[in-house]
């Protein structure tokens, strides 16, 4: 089983960017922890881009069978990108939306997600642990259809 973790803009700065919001650990270090935690259950893959088109291209590349599940933290594109929502709607792989911070406890423009309605579910505000919860959910529910 292949599960793909996809991070959007500025998430390459985890560990440096606003540690009071996002913590002090890099995603690369956390990814090693995830790989160890889920060893033998699935193969985890990681992709990050600051570019909307690259994220869409990647979702289209892996979202028709290569991936059995996708964990997506689209960063600020969550609140702006109809194109990413359309890409998620188009692919056949289930996607779980993840946010490190609680987007509903932040600025009002972050309260709306264009992605939530086309994702299997959303995990918000549980820090990096949200990724592990999303992977565990996908492992337990791989055979279910995409979306609500």
PyMOL commands that set and color helices and strands:
alter all, ss='L'
color gray80, all
select helices_A, chain A and resi 11-13+19-22+27-37+52-62+75-79+82-90+103-105+108-111+116-118+129-140
alter helices_A, ss='H'
color red, helices_A
select strands_A, chain A and resi 2-7+43-48+69-73+95-99+121-124
alter strands_A, ss='S'
color yellow, strands_A
deselect
rebuild
show_as cartoon
